[in-house]
Amino acid sequence: MKKSGLLVLVVLVLLLSSNALQAQCSICTKTASQLGEGPAKALNSAIIYLAFAPLAIIGFIGFRWWKKEQTIIASEAQSNPHS
């Protein structure tokens, strides 16, 4: 399980560090195009950076919920083997 978590983390870091990743809404895109290439890349990186924390929290909560459901299902299967 730890290996798959590490693999997911590595893939996520690689995806977030991609230069082709665009996380701008239409208003931010228009503003960034007026700023020039350097500030536009910085703005895009900042948007991705700020979006990572809420997405990580949601992922963590979802993972904990999934693990708890798996333990509940396993305990129900052990207590009722004839079903």
Contact map, one row per residue, 1 for C-alpha under 8 A:
11111000000000000000000000000000000000000000000000000000000000000000000000000000000
11111100000000000000000000000000000000000000000000000000000000000000000000000000000
11111110000000000000000000000000000000000000000000000000000000000000000000000000000
11111111000000000000000000000000000000000000000000000000000000000000000000000000000
11111111100000000000000000000000000000000000000000000000000000000000000000000000000
01111111110000000000000000000000000000000000000000000000000000000000000000000000000
00111111111000000000000000000000000000000000000000000000000000000000000000000000000
00011111111100000000000000000000000000000000000000000000000000000000000000000000000
00001111111110000000000000000000000000000000000000000000000000000000000000000000000
00000111111111000000000000000000000000000000000000000000000000000000000000000000000
00000011111111100000000000000000000000000000000000000000000000000000000000000000000
00000001111111110000000000000000000000000000000000000000000000000000000000000000000
00000000111111111000000000000000000000000000000000000000000000000000000000000000000
00000000011111111100000000000000000000000000000000000000000000000000000000000000000
00000000001111111100100000000000000000000000000000000000000000000000000000000000000
00000000000111111100100000000000000000000000000100000000000000000000000000000000000
00000000000011111110100000000000000000000000000000000000000000000000000000000000000
00000000000001111111100000000000000000000000000000000000000000000000000000000000000
00000000000000001111100000000000000000000000000000000000000000000000000000000000000
00000000000000000111110000000000000000000000000000000000000000000000000000000000000
00000000000000111111111000000000000000000000000000000000000000000000000000000000000
00000000000000000001111100000000000000000001000000000000000000000000000000000000000
00000000000000000000111110000000000000000001001100000000000000000000000000000000000
00000000000000000000011111111000000000000001001000000000000000000000000000000000000
00000000000000000000001111111000000000000000000000000000000000000000000000000000000
00000000000000000000000111111100000000000000000000000000000000000000000000000000000
00000000000000000000000111111110000000000000000000000000000000000000000000000000000
00000000000000000000000111111111000000000000000000000000000000000000000000000000000
00000000000000000000000111111111100000000000000000000000000000000000000000000000000
00000000000000000000000001111111110000000000000000000000000000000000000000000000000
00000000000000000000000000111111111000000000000000000000000000000000000000000000000
00000000000000000000000000011111111110110010000000000000000000000000000000000000000
00000000000000000000000000001111111110010000000000000000000000000000000000000000000
00000000000000000000000000000111111100000000000000000000000000000000000000000000000
00000000000000000000000000000011111111110000000000000000000000000000000000000000000
00000000000000000000000000000001111111110000000000000000000000000000000000000000000
00000000000000000000000000000001101111111000000000000000000000000000000000000000000
00000000000000000000000000000000001111111100000000000000000000000000000000000000000
00000000000000000000000000000001001111111110000000000000000000000000000000000000000
00000000000000000000000000000001101111111111000000000000000000000000000000000000000
00000000000000000000000000000000000011111111100000000000000000000000000000000000000
00000000000000000000000000000000000001111111110000000000000000000000000000000000000
00000000000000000000000000000001000000111111111000000000000000000000000000000000000
00000000000000000000011100000000000000011111111100000000000000000000000000000000000
00000000000000000000000000000000000000001111111110000000000000000000000000000000000
00000000000000000000000000000000000000000111111111000000000000000000000000000000000
00000000000000000000001100000000000000000011111111100000000000000000000000000000000
00000000000000010000001000000000000000000001111111110000000000000000000000000000000
00000000000000000000000000000000000000000000111111111000000000000000000000000000000
00000000000000000000000000000000000000000000011111111100000000000000000000000000000
00000000000000000000000000000000000000000000001111111110000000000000000000000000000
00000000000000000000000000000000000000000000000111111111000000000000000000000000000
00000000000000000000000000000000000000000000000011111111100000000000000000000000000
00000000000000000000000000000000000000000000000001111111110000000000000000000000000
00000000000000000000000000000000000000000000000000111111111000000000000000000000000
00000000000000000000000000000000000000000000000000011111111100000000000000000000000
00000000000000000000000000000000000000000000000000001111111110000000000000000000000
00000000000000000000000000000000000000000000000000000111111111000000000000000000000
00000000000000000000000000000000000000000000000000000011111111100000000000000000000
00000000000000000000000000000000000000000000000000000001111111110000000000000000000
00000000000000000000000000000000000000000000000000000000111111111000000000000000000
00000000000000000000000000000000000000000000000000000000011111111100000000000000000
00000000000000000000000000000000000000000000000000000000001111111110000000000000000
00000000000000000000000000000000000000000000000000000000000111111111000000000000000
00000000000000000000000000000000000000000000000000000000000011111111100000000000000
00000000000000000000000000000000000000000000000000000000000001111111110000000000000
00000000000000000000000000000000000000000000000000000000000000111111111000000000000
00000000000000000000000000000000000000000000000000000000000000011111111100000000000
00000000000000000000000000000000000000000000000000000000000000001111111110000000000
00000000000000000000000000000000000000000000000000000000000000000111111111000000000
00000000000000000000000000000000000000000000000000000000000000000011111111100000000
00000000000000000000000000000000000000000000000000000000000000000001111111110000000
00000000000000000000000000000000000000000000000000000000000000000000111111111000000
00000000000000000000000000000000000000000000000000000000000000000000011111111100000
00000000000000000000000000000000000000000000000000000000000000000000001111111110000
00000000000000000000000000000000000000000000000000000000000000000000000111111111000
00000000000000000000000000000000000000000000000000000000000000000000000011111111101
00000000000000000000000000000000000000000000000000000000000000000000000001111111100
00000000000000000000000000000000000000000000000000000000000000000000000000111111100
00000000000000000000000000000000000000000000000000000000000000000000000000011111111
00000000000000000000000000000000000000000000000000000000000000000000000000001111111
00000000000000000000000000000000000000000000000000000000000000000000000000000001111
00000000000000000000000000000000000000000000000000000000000000000000000000001001111
